[in-house]
Amino acid sequence: MKRFSAQYIITNSGPPLKRAIITTLDDGTITDIEDTRGSLPEKNSVEFYNGIIIPGFVNCHCHLELSHMKKAIRNGMGLTAFIDQVRNTRAAGNESMVSAAKSADQDMYSAGVNLCADICNTSLTFDIKKESRISYLNLLEVFGIDPARAGRRMEEIGKTAGLAGEMNLPFSIVPHSVYSLSLTLFRLLREATSNNRITSLHFMETASEAELVENHSGPLMESYIKSGLISSGIETVKSHSDAVLNEITPNGNLILVHNTFADTDSIRNIQQRGNLYWCLCPNSNLYIENRIPPAGLLMDEGCNIVTGTDSLASNYKLDILEELKTLQHHFPSLTIQILVAWATSNGAKALGEQERFGTIEPGKKPGLLLLQDVDLQNMKLLPDSSVKRLV
């Protein structure tokens, strides 16, 4: 049995509590929350901290298997050049790739992540996840712009899904992006994933996506032709909105990732779907496109916002707190309460794991983190704010 208290507790199930006492079992399961109304009584074994206790973070978008590519790609080149570099440099020996992924998993846990949706193109990270202290949802990603190869792509991901099933790892098969799937592949995938609980999609990450989808032109199209990825013509969805509303399973939650170039009309149209979450990975967007996602616009439109880190190919750390600092820097009105909700309870809901994660409530085991060196008066993060894992 352990007891924790701090200047504030953000439970996500009510307003912040001042100097409340959280009691947990040794395995981290919360058994009680005592609201002291700010008057902390003297009790044996209560660990008191000068900061804010919050639930463990939820990373709604990560690519663990790209961890070996840290600092391998120069920043600021734009998405098309970034994709070309990933395509040309991601291959490496399995041993070095596994070692980098294992280290990244450990670093992510130390940085406060308890639940993570991780994109998988292979089964490389499956053994790591079986032993990890992080709970993972494996999003097995499909892509392929050539319609002639659509059936082969589905067969390949089916084998990966079979292995995940054999290892008892939770997974969903998901599309990569609007610009990287042929219409044929989208429709094969929609049929195969009709029962998905969770689907994700890289979304409106660069301006050239619309050029490819709507006009079959632009930098992405040139890259496909140069790389020999199109052999039998090109067929795409009509638009980003059409993909979301008509070409992806309407069942379960859908997480749209990046949204850097999302605009008002697209957001309002897409919001018709329901069960929709908008994932922000601002440090990755700055790394690739030197652009920040429109968090203010998404808030104004009533969107459900969650956070992710993307990969070490496009980020310096897999650290949710650093993402929150970046968001607050660019959107100063954001408070710690809002940011923590995006990175915890909203993320847990997006991944369908709100019964276990995201809030500090009796019976749950969300992990407990201490936010340190914060502006407690204004409830804002500071450049030197850090997180310490308590449970």
C-alpha positions, 0 to 999 in steps of 0.5 A: 500500500502506498499513499501519494499527495501533491499541491494538485491532483488532476484526476480528469474526473472532476476539477483539480484536487488540492493536496488530495491523497491517492492510495494505491496497491503495490501494483499501482491499482488505485484504491482510494482518493481522499479529497482533503480540500487543501488541508493535508492531515498528518498521516503515516507514509504519505509521500508529498510532492511539490507539483501536480500528480496526473495519470500516465500519458497515452501516446496515440501515434508512434512508430517504434520500429523506426527508432534506429533512424534517429537523426538519420534524416535532415529536418525541414525538407518537407514531407515528400523528401522525408518519405523518400529518405525513409524509403531509402534508409529505413532498411537495417540489420534486425539486431540494430533495429530491435536494439533501438526499438527496445531502448526507445520503449524503455525511454518512453516508459520513463517519460511517462507513457502507459498506453501507446498506439504504435504503427507497425509495418512488420512484426519486428517490435512484437517481442518487445511489446510482450515484455514491455511495461507499456500497454500497446495497441498495434496498428498494422499499417497498409499502403500501396498506390498501385491498384495492381498490387492491392491484393498482394498488400492485403496478403502481406498484412494478413500474415503480420496480423496472423502473427500478432494474433498468435502472440495474443497482441491487440491489433487493428489493420489500418490504412497509412494515408489518403495519398498512399492507398489506391482506391482498390486497396482502400476498398479491400481494406474497408471490407476486411476491417469492418469490425475495427474498434480502432482505425488511424490515418495519417491525415492532411500532413502536407499541402501536396496531398491534395494535389495528388488526390485531386489532380494526380500531380505535384511532388508526391506524384513525381516521387511515385513515378521516380520510384517506380511505385506506379505500374498500371495507372493511378486511382485515388479517393476523390478527396480527404473528406471522401476517404473518411466518410466513404472509404474507411470503415464507419465502425469504431473510433477513427484517429486522424494523425497530424492534421497540419493542413486541416482547414475549417471546411474539411474539419466541419465536413469530416466531423459528421463521422462521429467517434473521431479523434484528431491526433497532434504530433507538433514536434514531428510537424515542425521537424518535417514541414516546419509548421504547427497543426491548427490546435486553436481551430480544432478546439473552436470546432469542438474536435476531440484532440489527442497527442502523439510523438510520431517516430524518432525518424521525425522527432528527437524524443518520444516524449509526450511532455515535450509535445505539450510544451510545444503546443502551449508555446504556440497556443499560450491560452492552453492550460495544464488541465487542457493539455493533460486531458488531451494526453491522458483521458482523451487518448484513453477514450480514443484507444477504447481503454478508458476503463483502465487508463486516462483518469485517476479513479479507484479500481483503475491502474493508469500510472501516476506521474508528477509534473514538476517545475510548473507554474502552479499559480497560472497552471502552465508548463514552463520550459524546464517542466519535467515529469517523474514517474511515481507508479 
